[in-house]
Amino acid sequence: MAHSNSVQYQQSQGFGFKPLFAIRDFFALLSSAWAEAKVMEQKSHKNSANW
């Protein structure tokens, strides 16, 4: 029984890292898109002030 538990633990541990990397990449993409949107918003405010 202990052997089946250790095998199950190894499988779950090896599988558990891929979602974490996916979540990390998703948040990195989201933050870069947010930063780009803020820069574009700043530029649009400057352009609209000139009208």
N, C-alpha and C positions, 0 to 999 in steps of 0.2 A: 504493500500500500504506500509506503514511503517513496518507493521508486516512481510510482505513477504520479504522485504529487510533485516530485522534483521535475519530472518531464513536463508536466503541465505548466509549472512555474517558468521553466526555461522557454517554452513556446510563447507564453504570454509576455515574458520580458522581451524577447526578440521581436515580437510583433508590436509592442507598445511604443516603440520609438518612432515609427513612421508617421502616425498621426500627430505626434508632437512636432516633428519637423514640418509637416504640412501646415499645422496651425501657426508655427513660427514664420514660415514663408508667407502665409496669408496675411498675418499682421504686418510683416515688413512691406508687403505690397500695398496694403491698406494705408499705412503711414506715409509711404512715398507718394501715393495718389493724393492723400490729404494735403501734404505739403505742396504738391504741384497745384492743387486746386486753390490753396490759399494764395500762392504767388499770382495765379491768374486773376483771382478776385482783387488783389491789390492793384494789379495793372488795370483792370476794368474800372476800378474806382478812380484811378488817376485819369484815365481817358474820359470818363463820364464827367469829371469835374471841369475838363477843358471845354466842354460843349457850351 
